[in-house]
Amino acid sequence: MRLDHISYAATHDQIVDVVQRLGSRIGSAFTDGGIHPRFGTRNFTLPLKNGLYLEVVCPLDHPAADTSPFGKFVSDRANEGGGWLSWVVSTDDISSTEKRLGRQSVAGHRKRPDGTDLLWKQLGVLDSLSDPQLPFFIEWLSPDHPSKDGNASATISAIEIAGSESKLKSWIGLDNLDFLQDVDVVWSNSESNMGENGLISVTFETLAGSVTLN
């Protein structure tokens, strides 16, 4: 189990501006990731070192954006003004997480602009929707991980979360957060995040130094 990627939500009208702004701050370029047909969303991705990546995602004018768990998650956050959406943990075998949580994962795929499909399984999006401090889980079925889409020049050094460390450990099913490796987790209470749990900020180590995005 390891940190896989961080997601930032924007409206369809704002996503290009958000991608340009975040890319400029980090000093790296985003790639057009394409469309999630089952979820009614689309994204742009920015590769990071250590096999991580940053995703900016927006809802589309499609019924799935209001009916699928991930589409609703993105739509709700975008309609609130956008910002940090969630963080995602990858595993080589999601079946163990299925057994622990007592539910099945769902299939996901993203149609890239070149026509190729990126495939995975995911689990826990509804839990992230109800409590955004909790990451959801993913198992990649395709070998071409989004962290390989471009040249990585930055990495994530810290994330700030409003929430409960004990609740996160229980959700992950681990006694510690060592799986995050070199990423520091800073905990805040929900009052510092307008009374809500979830990601508050992410700090990147870039060629120009440390950059914290709220």
PyRosetta script that sets phi, psi and omega in degrees:
from pyrosetta import init, pose_from_sequence

init()
pose = pose_from_sequence("MRLDHISYAATHDQIVDVVQRLGSRIGSAFTDGGIHPRFGTRNFTLPLKNGLYLEVVCPLDHPAADTSPFGKFVSDRANEGGGWLSWVVSTDDISSTEKRLGRQSVAGHRKRPDGTDLLWKQLGVLDSLSDPQLPFFIEWLSPDHPSKDGNASATISAIEIAGSESKLKSWIGLDNLDFLQDVDVVWSNSESNMGENGLISVTFETLAGSVTLN")
pose.set_psi(1, 137.8)
pose.set_omega(1, 179.9)
pose.set_phi(2, -156.3)
pose.set_psi(2, 162.2)
pose.set_omega(2, 172.5)
pose.set_phi(3, -65.0)
pose.set_psi(3, 132.3)
pose.set_omega(3, -176.6)
pose.set_phi(4, -108.2)
pose.set_psi(4, -54.3)
pose.set_omega(4, 178.4)
pose.set_phi(5, -160.4)
pose.set_psi(5, 167.1)
pose.set_omega(5, 178.5)
pose.set_phi(6, -118.7)
pose.set_psi(6, 138.4)
pose.set_omega(6, -177.4)
pose.set_phi(7, -114.7)
pose.set_psi(7, 140.0)
pose.set_omega(7, 178.1)
pose.set_phi(8, -124.8)
pose.set_psi(8, 131.1)
pose.set_omega(8, -176.7)
pose.set_phi(9, -101.6)
pose.set_psi(9, 145.6)
pose.set_omega(9, 176.5)
pose.set_phi(10, -146.3)
pose.set_psi(10, 162.5)
pose.set_omega(10, 173.3)
pose.set_phi(11, -76.5)
pose.set_psi(11, 163.8)
pose.set_omega(11, 179.5)
pose.set_phi(12, -61.1)
pose.set_psi(12, -36.4)
pose.set_omega(12, -179.0)
pose.set_phi(13, -72.6)
pose.set_psi(13, -24.2)
pose.set_omega(13, -173.6)
pose.set_phi(14, -102.7)
pose.set_psi(14, -9.9)
pose.set_omega(14, -168.4)
pose.set_phi(15, -61.6)
pose.set_psi(15, -38.0)
pose.set_omega(15, -179.3)
pose.set_phi(16, -64.4)
pose.set_psi(16, -43.1)
pose.set_omega(16, 178.8)
pose.set_phi(17, -64.8)
pose.set_psi(17, -39.9)
pose.set_omega(17, 179.8)
pose.set_phi(18, -64.9)
pose.set_psi(18, -44.1)
pose.set_omega(18, 178.7)
pose.set_phi(19, -59.7)
pose.set_psi(19, -43.5)
pose.set_omega(19, 179.8)
pose.set_phi(20, -66.5)
pose.set_psi(20, -40.4)
pose.set_omega(20, -178.6)
pose.set_phi(21, -67.2)
pose.set_psi(21, -48.2)
pose.set_omega(21, -178.8)
pose.set_phi(22, -67.9)
pose.set_psi(22, -40.7)
pose.set_omega(22, 178.4)
pose.set_phi(23, -61.5)
pose.set_psi(23, -38.7)
pose.set_omega(23, 178.7)
pose.set_phi(24, -66.3)
pose.set_psi(24, -40.2)
pose.set_omega(24, -179.9)
pose.set_phi(25, -67.3)
pose.set_psi(25, -39.3)
pose.set_omega(25, -177.8)
pose.set_phi(26, -82.7)
pose.set_psi(26, -24.2)
pose.set_omega(26, -179.8)
pose.set_phi(27, 82.0)
pose.set_psi(27, 27.3)
pose.set_omega(27, 179.3)
pose.set_phi(28, -137.6)
pose.set_psi(28, 164.0)
pose.set_omega(28, -176.9)
pose.set_phi(29, -102.5)
pose.set_psi(29, 141.2)
pose.set_omega(29, 173.6)
pose.set_phi(30, -85.5)
pose.set_psi(30, 155.8)
pose.set_omega(30, 174.2)
pose.set_phi(31, -115.0)
pose.set_psi(31, 140.0)
pose.set_omega(31, 175.2)
pose.set_phi(32, -66.7)
pose.set_psi(32, 111.4)
pose.set_omega(32, -176.6)
pose.set_phi(33, -81.2)
pose.set_psi(33, -24.5)
pose.set_omega(33, -179.8)
pose.set_phi(34, 102.0)
pose.set_psi(34, -156.5)
pose.set_omega(34, -169.3)
pose.set_phi(35, -114.9)
pose.set_psi(35, 141.6)
pose.set_omega(35, 171.0)
pose.set_phi(36, -96.8)
pose.set_psi(36, 95.2)
pose.set_omega(36, -173.9)
pose.set_phi(37, -59.7)
pose.set_psi(37, -36.9)
pose.set_omega(37, -177.4)
pose.set_phi(38, -75.1)
pose.set_psi(38, -20.6)
pose.set_omega(38, -173.6)
pose.set_phi(39, -108.1)
pose.set_psi(39, -12.5)
pose.set_omega(39, -178.3)
pose.set_phi(40, 69.4)
pose.set_psi(40, 36.1)
pose.set_omega(40, -179.3)
pose.set_phi(41, -134.6)
pose.set_psi(41, 167.4)
pose.set_omega(41, 172.8)
pose.set_phi(42, -140.1)
pose.set_psi(42, 162.2)
pose.set_omega(42, -178.9)
pose.set_phi(43, -146.5)
pose.set_psi(43, 166.5)
pose.set_omega(43, 168.5)
pose.set_phi(44, -123.7)
pose.set_psi(44, 143.6)
pose.set_omega(44, -177.3)
pose.set_phi(45, -125.8)
pose.set_psi(45, 146.9)
pose.set_omega(45, 177.5)
pose.set_phi(46, -124.3)
pose.set_psi(46, 119.0)
pose.set_omega(46, -178.4)
pose.set_phi(47, -71.2)
pose.set_psi(47, 142.7)
pose.set_omega(47, 177.2)
pose.set_phi(48, -125.5)
pose.set_psi(48, 162.3)
pose.set_omega(48, 178.1)
pose.set_phi(49, -67.8)
pose.set_psi(49, 166.0)
pose.set_omega(49, 178.0)
pose.set_phi(50, 66.2)
pose.set_psi(50, 26.2)
pose.set_omega(50, 175.7)
pose.set_phi(51, 72.4)
pose.set_psi(51, 22.8)
pose.set_omega(51, 178.9)
pose.set_phi(52, -105.5)
pose.set_psi(52, 167.7)
pose.set_omega(52, 171.6)
pose.set_phi(53, -155.2)
pose.set_psi(53, 160.6)
pose.set_omega(53, 176.7)
pose.set_phi(54, -107.9)
pose.set_psi(54, 133.8)
pose.set_omega(54, 179.5)
pose.set_phi(55, -117.3)
pose.set_psi(55, 133.8)
pose.set_omega(55, 166.9)
pose.set_phi(56, -111.0)
pose.set_psi(56, 123.4)
pose.set_omega(56, -171.7)
pose.set_phi(57, -128.4)
pose.set_psi(57, 147.0)
pose.set_omega(57, 179.7)
pose.set_phi(58, -137.6)
pose.set_psi(58, 155.1)
pose.set_omega(58, 174.6)
pose.set_phi(59, -80.1)
pose.set_psi(59, 150.8)
pose.set_omega(59, 175.0)
pose.set_phi(60, -104.2)
pose.set_psi(60, 167.0)
pose.set_omega(60, 174.5)
pose.set_phi(61, -79.8)
pose.set_psi(61, 77.6)
pose.set_omega(61, -173.4)
pose.set_phi(62, -148.6)
pose.set_psi(62, 142.0)
pose.set_omega(62, -178.0)
pose.set_phi(63, -55.1)
pose.set_psi(63, -34.0)
pose.set_omega(63, -177.6)
pose.set_phi(64, -63.9)
pose.set_psi(64, -23.0)
pose.set_omega(64, 179.3)
pose.set_phi(65, -67.7)
pose.set_psi(65, -19.5)
pose.set_omega(65, 179.1)
pose.set_phi(66, -108.0)
pose.set_psi(66, -13.1)
pose.set_omega(66, -174.3)
pose.set_phi(67, -111.8)
pose.set_psi(67, -31.1)
pose.set_omega(67, 179.0)
pose.set_phi(68, -81.3)
pose.set_psi(68, 147.0)
pose.set_omega(68, -179.6)
pose.set_phi(69, -55.5)
pose.set_psi(69, -47.7)
pose.set_omega(69, -178.1)
pose.set_phi(70, -68.4)
pose.set_psi(70, -40.1)
pose.set_omega(70, 178.3)
pose.set_phi(71, -60.7)
pose.set_psi(71, -41.6)
pose.set_omega(71, 178.8)
pose.set_phi(72, -67.7)
pose.set_psi(72, -39.2)
pose.set_omega(72, 177.5)
pose.set_phi(73, -56.9)
pose.set_psi(73, -49.1)
pose.set_omega(73, -179.5)
pose.set_phi(74, -66.6)
pose.set_psi(74, -45.4)
pose.set_omega(74, -177.7)
pose.set_phi(75, -61.1)
pose.set_psi(75, -45.0)
pose.set_omega(75, -179.3)
pose.set_phi(76, -61.2)
pose.set_psi(76, -44.1)
pose.set_omega(76, -178.5)
pose.set_phi(77, -68.5)
pose.set_psi(77, -41.0)
pose.set_omega(77, 179.2)
pose.set_phi(78, -63.2)
pose.set_psi(78, -41.7)
pose.set_omega(78, -178.9)
pose.set_phi(79, -69.5)
pose.set_psi(79, -20.0)
pose.set_omega(79, 176.2)
pose.set_phi(80, -83.0)
pose.set_psi(80, -1.9)
pose.set_omega(80, 179.7)
pose.set_phi(81, 116.6)
pose.set_psi(81, -2.4)
pose.set_omega(81, 178.2)
pose.set_phi(82, 81.5)
pose.set_psi(82, 177.0)
pose.set_omega(82, 180.0)
pose.set_phi(83, 129.9)
pose.set_psi(83, -166.0)
pose.set_omega(83, -178.4)
pose.set_phi(84, -61.2)
pose.set_psi(84, 131.6)
pose.set_omega(84, -175.7)
pose.set_phi(85, -101.9)
pose.set_psi(85, -58.5)
pose.set_omega(85, -174.0)
pose.set_phi(86, -165.5)
pose.set_psi(86, 171.1)
pose.set_omega(86, 169.8)
pose.set_phi(87, -124.5)
pose.set_psi(87, 151.7)
pose.set_omega(87, -168.8)
pose.set_phi(88, -127.5)
pose.set_psi(88, 135.4)
pose.set_omega(88, -179.4)
pose.set_phi(89, -109.7)
pose.set_psi(89, 131.2)
pose.set_omega(89, 179.9)
pose.set_phi(90, -102.6)
pose.set_psi(90, 152.3)
pose.set_omega(90, 177.6)
pose.set_phi(91, -139.9)
pose.set_psi(91, 150.8)
pose.set_omega(91, 178.9)
pose.set_phi(92, -77.2)
pose.set_psi(92, -19.1)
pose.set_omega(92, -178.2)
pose.set_phi(93, -146.7)
pose.set_psi(93, 98.2)
pose.set_omega(93, -174.9)
pose.set_phi(94, -74.5)
pose.set_psi(94, -10.3)
pose.set_omega(94, -177.7)
pose.set_phi(95, -62.4)
pose.set_psi(95, -33.0)
pose.set_omega(95, 178.7)
pose.set_phi(96, -66.5)
pose.set_psi(96, -35.5)
pose.set_omega(96, 176.3)
pose.set_phi(97, -71.3)
pose.set_psi(97, -36.8)
pose.set_omega(97, 175.7)
pose.set_phi(98, -58.7)
pose.set_psi(98, -45.3)
pose.set_omega(98, -179.2)
pose.set_phi(99, -65.7)
pose.set_psi(99, -42.2)
pose.set_omega(99, -177.7)
pose.set_phi(100, -66.1)
pose.set_psi(100, -39.8)
pose.set_omega(100, -177.6)
pose.set_phi(101, -90.4)
pose.set_psi(101, -11.9)
pose.set_omega(101, 177.4)
pose.set_phi(102, 72.0)
pose.set_psi(102, 35.0)
pose.set_omega(102, 177.5)
pose.set_phi(103, -152.6)
pose.set_psi(103, 166.1)
pose.set_omega(103, -177.1)
pose.set_phi(104, -96.2)
pose.set_psi(104, 148.9)
pose.set_omega(104, 172.0)
pose.set_phi(105, -75.9)
pose.set_psi(105, 166.4)
pose.set_omega(105, 176.5)
pose.set_phi(106, -119.4)
pose.set_psi(106, 151.7)
pose.set_omega(106, 179.9)
pose.set_phi(107, -79.2)
pose.set_psi(107, 142.7)
pose.set_omega(107, 174.7)
pose.set_phi(108, -132.5)
pose.set_psi(108, 152.7)
pose.set_omega(108, 173.6)
pose.set_phi(109, -153.6)
pose.set_psi(109, 153.8)
pose.set_omega(109, 179.1)
pose.set_phi(110, -128.0)
pose.set_psi(110, 125.6)
pose.set_omega(110, 178.8)
pose.set_phi(111, -88.0)
pose.set_psi(111, 112.0)
pose.set_omega(111, -179.1)
pose.set_phi(112, -77.1)
pose.set_psi(112, 160.6)
pose.set_omega(112, 179.4)
pose.set_phi(113, -58.0)
pose.set_psi(113, -26.5)
pose.set_omega(113, 179.4)
pose.set_phi(114, -84.6)
pose.set_psi(114, 2.6)
pose.set_omega(114, 176.5)
pose.set_phi(115, 95.0)
pose.set_psi(115, -9.9)
pose.set_omega(115, 179.6)
pose.set_phi(116, -78.7)
pose.set_psi(116, 156.9)
pose.set_omega(116, 179.8)
pose.set_phi(117, -109.1)
pose.set_psi(117, 137.2)
pose.set_omega(117, 172.3)
pose.set_phi(118, -105.8)
pose.set_psi(118, 128.1)
pose.set_omega(118, -170.9)
pose.set_phi(119, -118.7)
pose.set_psi(119, 145.2)
pose.set_omega(119, 177.5)
pose.set_phi(120, -161.5)
pose.set_psi(120, 173.1)
pose.set_omega(120, 168.0)
pose.set_phi(121, -118.3)
pose.set_psi(121, 146.5)
pose.set_omega(121, 178.9)
pose.set_phi(122, -138.9)
pose.set_psi(122, 155.8)
pose.set_omega(122, -174.6)
pose.set_phi(123, -151.3)
pose.set_psi(123, 134.3)
pose.set_omega(123, 173.3)
pose.set_phi(124, 100.5)
pose.set_psi(124, 11.3)
pose.set_omega(124, -178.0)
pose.set_phi(125, -64.4)
pose.set_psi(125, -39.8)
pose.set_omega(125, 178.3)
pose.set_phi(126, -61.0)
pose.set_psi(126, -34.9)
pose.set_omega(126, 177.9)
pose.set_phi(127, -68.9)
pose.set_psi(127, -39.3)
pose.set_omega(127, 176.1)
pose.set_phi(128, -65.9)
pose.set_psi(128, -35.5)
pose.set_omega(128, 178.6)
pose.set_phi(129, -64.1)
pose.set_psi(129, -42.0)
pose.set_omega(129, -178.2)
pose.set_phi(130, -80.4)
pose.set_psi(130, -25.3)
pose.set_omega(130, -180.0)
pose.set_phi(131, -146.0)
pose.set_psi(131, 87.6)
pose.set_omega(131, -171.4)
pose.set_phi(132, -62.7)
pose.set_psi(132, -7.6)
pose.set_omega(132, 173.6)
pose.set_phi(133, -69.2)
pose.set_psi(133, -22.2)
pose.set_omega(133, -175.6)
pose.set_phi(134, -86.6)
pose.set_psi(134, 126.9)
pose.set_omega(134, 175.5)
pose.set_phi(135, -75.4)
pose.set_psi(135, 159.8)
pose.set_omega(135, 167.6)
pose.set_phi(136, -104.0)
pose.set_psi(136, 169.8)
pose.set_omega(136, -170.7)
pose.set_phi(137, -108.9)
pose.set_psi(137, 147.9)
pose.set_omega(137, -179.1)
pose.set_phi(138, -142.2)
pose.set_psi(138, 142.6)
pose.set_omega(138, 169.5)
pose.set_phi(139, -123.5)
pose.set_psi(139, 119.7)
pose.set_omega(139, -178.8)
pose.set_phi(140, -78.2)
pose.set_psi(140, 133.4)
pose.set_omega(140, 176.9)
pose.set_phi(141, -103.4)
pose.set_psi(141, -14.3)
pose.set_omega(141, 177.5)
pose.set_phi(142, -102.4)
pose.set_psi(142, 144.9)
pose.set_omega(142, -178.3)
pose.set_phi(143, -76.7)
pose.set_psi(143, -20.6)
pose.set_omega(143, -174.4)
pose.set_phi(144, -88.3)
pose.set_psi(144, 77.9)
pose.set_omega(144, -179.2)
pose.set_phi(145, -63.5)
pose.set_psi(145, 141.9)
pose.set_omega(145, -178.5)
pose.set_phi(146, -58.1)
pose.set_psi(146, -20.0)
pose.set_omega(146, 177.5)
pose.set_phi(147, -66.6)
pose.set_psi(147, -13.0)
pose.set_omega(147, 179.4)
pose.set_phi(148, -93.3)
pose.set_psi(148, -3.1)
pose.set_omega(148, -178.4)
pose.set_phi(149, -84.7)
pose.set_psi(149, 77.9)
pose.set_omega(149, -179.7)
pose.set_phi(150, 118.6)
pose.set_psi(150, -177.4)
pose.set_omega(150, -178.3)
pose.set_phi(151, -100.8)
pose.set_psi(151, 118.4)
pose.set_omega(151, -178.9)
pose.set_phi(152, -80.4)
pose.set_psi(152, 131.4)
pose.set_omega(152, 177.8)
pose.set_phi(153, -127.8)
pose.set_psi(153, -3.2)
pose.set_omega(153, -178.2)
pose.set_phi(154, -134.2)
pose.set_psi(154, 166.1)
pose.set_omega(154, 176.1)
pose.set_phi(155, -143.7)
pose.set_psi(155, 166.1)
pose.set_omega(155, 177.4)
pose.set_phi(156, -90.2)
pose.set_psi(156, 127.0)
pose.set_omega(156, 178.4)
pose.set_phi(157, -106.7)
pose.set_psi(157, -24.1)
pose.set_omega(157, -178.1)
pose.set_phi(158, -158.3)
pose.set_psi(158, 148.5)
pose.set_omega(158, 170.7)
pose.set_phi(159, -130.0)
pose.set_psi(159, 140.4)
pose.set_omega(159, 176.5)
pose.set_phi(160, -107.5)
pose.set_psi(160, 127.9)
pose.set_omega(160, -175.7)
pose.set_phi(161, -125.6)
pose.set_psi(161, 132.7)
pose.set_omega(161, 169.4)
pose.set_phi(162, -89.6)
pose.set_psi(162, 116.2)
pose.set_omega(162, -177.2)
pose.set_phi(163, 163.5)
pose.set_psi(163, -153.7)
pose.set_omega(163, -174.0)
pose.set_phi(164, -124.1)
pose.set_psi(164, 122.4)
pose.set_omega(164, 179.4)
pose.set_phi(165, -63.7)
pose.set_psi(165, -38.3)
pose.set_omega(165, -179.1)
pose.set_phi(166, -66.3)
pose.set_psi(166, -38.6)
pose.set_omega(166, 178.2)
pose.set_phi(167, -67.1)
pose.set_psi(167, -38.0)
pose.set_omega(167, 178.0)
pose.set_phi(168, -63.5)
pose.set_psi(168, -45.7)
pose.set_omega(168, -179.7)
pose.set_phi(169, -61.0)
pose.set_psi(169, -40.2)
pose.set_omega(169, 178.3)
pose.set_phi(170, -63.9)
pose.set_psi(170, -41.2)
pose.set_omega(170, 179.6)
pose.set_phi(171, -66.7)
pose.set_psi(171, -42.6)
pose.set_omega(171, 179.8)
pose.set_phi(172, -70.9)
pose.set_psi(172, -30.8)
pose.set_omega(172, -177.5)
pose.set_phi(173, 84.7)
pose.set_psi(173, 26.9)
pose.set_omega(173, 180.0)
pose.set_phi(174, -130.6)
pose.set_psi(174, 155.0)
pose.set_omega(174, 179.9)
pose.set_phi(175, -85.2)
pose.set_psi(175, -11.6)
pose.set_omega(175, -179.5)
pose.set_phi(176, -146.7)
pose.set_psi(176, 174.6)
pose.set_omega(176, -178.5)
pose.set_phi(177, -110.4)
pose.set_psi(177, 29.6)
pose.set_omega(177, -178.5)
pose.set_phi(178, -62.0)
pose.set_psi(178, -23.0)
pose.set_omega(178, -179.5)
pose.set_phi(179, -64.4)
pose.set_psi(179, -17.1)
pose.set_omega(179, 178.1)
pose.set_phi(180, -76.7)
pose.set_psi(180, -8.2)
pose.set_omega(180, 176.4)
pose.set_phi(181, 56.5)
pose.set_psi(181, -113.5)
pose.set_omega(181, -172.5)
pose.set_phi(182, -92.1)
pose.set_psi(182, 12.6)
pose.set_omega(182, 179.3)
pose.set_phi(183, -95.9)
pose.set_psi(183, 119.7)
pose.set_omega(183, 177.5)
pose.set_phi(184, -81.8)
pose.set_psi(184, 138.4)
pose.set_omega(184, 175.5)
pose.set_phi(185, -107.8)
pose.set_psi(185, 121.6)
pose.set_omega(185, 177.7)
pose.set_phi(186, -105.5)
pose.set_psi(186, 124.3)
pose.set_omega(186, -177.0)
pose.set_phi(187, -98.9)
pose.set_psi(187, 136.9)
pose.set_omega(187, 175.3)
pose.set_phi(188, -130.3)
pose.set_psi(188, 161.7)
pose.set_omega(188, 175.4)
pose.set_phi(189, -86.4)
pose.set_psi(189, 162.2)
pose.set_omega(189, -174.2)
pose.set_phi(190, -63.9)
pose.set_psi(190, -25.5)
pose.set_omega(190, -179.5)
pose.set_phi(191, -62.2)
pose.set_psi(191, -28.2)
pose.set_omega(191, 178.9)
pose.set_phi(192, -77.9)
pose.set_psi(192, -6.4)
pose.set_omega(192, -179.6)
pose.set_phi(193, -125.4)
pose.set_psi(193, 45.3)
pose.set_omega(193, 177.5)
pose.set_phi(194, 58.0)
pose.set_psi(194, 34.2)
pose.set_omega(194, 176.1)
pose.set_phi(195, 78.9)
pose.set_psi(195, 8.5)
pose.set_omega(195, -177.4)
pose.set_phi(196, -118.8)
pose.set_psi(196, 149.0)
pose.set_omega(196, 173.2)
pose.set_phi(197, -83.8)
pose.set_psi(197, 159.1)
pose.set_omega(197, 176.4)
pose.set_phi(198, 135.5)
pose.set_psi(198, -176.0)
pose.set_omega(198, 178.2)
pose.set_phi(199, -67.5)
pose.set_psi(199, 132.6)
pose.set_omega(199, 176.4)
pose.set_phi(200, -103.4)
pose.set_psi(200, -44.6)
pose.set_omega(200, -178.7)
pose.set_phi(201, -154.2)
pose.set_psi(201, 161.3)
pose.set_omega(201, 175.7)
pose.set_phi(202, -133.6)
pose.set_psi(202, 131.7)
pose.set_omega(202, 179.1)
pose.set_phi(203, -105.9)
pose.set_psi(203, 130.1)
pose.set_omega(203, -179.5)
pose.set_phi(204, -113.5)
pose.set_psi(204, 143.2)
pose.set_omega(204, 169.6)
pose.set_phi(205, -97.9)
pose.set_psi(205, 114.5)
pose.set_omega(205, -174.4)
pose.set_phi(206, -115.6)
pose.set_psi(206, 176.4)
pose.set_omega(206, 177.1)
pose.set_phi(207, -64.3)
pose.set_psi(207, -22.5)
pose.set_omega(207, -179.8)
pose.set_phi(208, -98.9)
pose.set_psi(208, 4.1)
pose.set_omega(208, -178.7)
pose.set_phi(209, 114.5)
pose.set_psi(209, -168.3)
pose.set_omega(209, -178.4)
pose.set_phi(210, -76.4)
pose.set_psi(210, 136.6)
pose.set_omega(210, 178.7)
pose.set_phi(211, -132.5)
pose.set_psi(211, 124.3)
pose.set_omega(211, 177.9)
pose.set_phi(212, -108.4)
pose.set_psi(212, 125.2)
pose.set_omega(212, -180.0)
pose.set_phi(213, -110.2)
pose.set_psi(213, 124.1)
pose.set_omega(213, -179.1)
pose.set_phi(214, -94.1)
pose.dump_pdb("model.pdb")
